[in-house]
């Protein structure tokens, strides 16, 4: 398994817009964490950016997980980039 880092941005009204989708989003993240796919994920202070670390077979798997997330489909995340990551420590 390889590790991948996610970096993205939130829409300007993310705290308001996410409200009806937050429980579904968090439930899905919890499931991915229990499966060992999600290591960590969360917003920066001020909720302007999102950062995450995933463990998966390949980049395409993580990209698919992102595009299936309700925060992506509802426009709460406005851009997301995923990069292979080499953990040094």
N, C-alpha and C positions, 0 to 999 in steps of 0.2 A: 504494500500500500504506500502511496505517496501522499505528501501533505501539500495543501494549497492555501494561499492567503487570498482573502477577498477584501476589496476596498471599493467603496461606492458612496453615493450621495443620496440624501433625502430631499424630498420636495420641500418647498418653503413652509408649508403648513402641516408638516408631518405629524406633529403631536395631536392635532385635531383630526386630521384625515385618517390616522391609523386606528382611532378608537373602535369603530365597528368591526375591525379585522384583527385586533390585537390578540384576543384569546386563541383564535385559529392559528395565527402566526406562532405564538409561543408554544402551543400544543405540538405543532409540527416540529419546531426546533427541539423540544424535549424528546420527541420520538427519534429524531436524527442523532441526538446526543446519546440516547440509550443504545442505539445501534452502533455507536462508535464512529459515525461519519462526521459529526460535528464536534469539534474540540471546544470552540468558543465563538461567540458572535454577539455584537452589541454596538450601540451608537457611541459616538464621541460626545463629550460634554456639549450641550446645546443641540444635540440631535441633528447635526449637519452632515455627518458622515457615518458610514457603517463599516465595521472591521470584523473579519471572521477568519477562522482557521478550520479547514476541513481535512479529513483523511479519506481518500477514495482511490479507486483503481486508476482513474485518469482525469484529465482536465474536463473532458466532455461530460463526465458524470456530475461534477460540481456545477458546471454551467447549466445543466439540465435542472438540477435541484434549485438553482437560483431562479430560473425562468418559471418554475412551478410555484414559487413562493407567492403568497397572496400580497405581500408588500410590493413585489415586482408587478404582478398582474393589475394591481389597483393604482399603480403610479406613485406609491409612497417612496420606493427606491427609484431614483431617476436615472442613475447610471451605476453599473457594477462592472468591475474588472476582477478577473481571477488569474492568479499567477502560480506556477509551480514554486514551492518553497522548500529550501534546504535549511533545516533546523541545525544551527551550529552548537547551541547549548540548550 
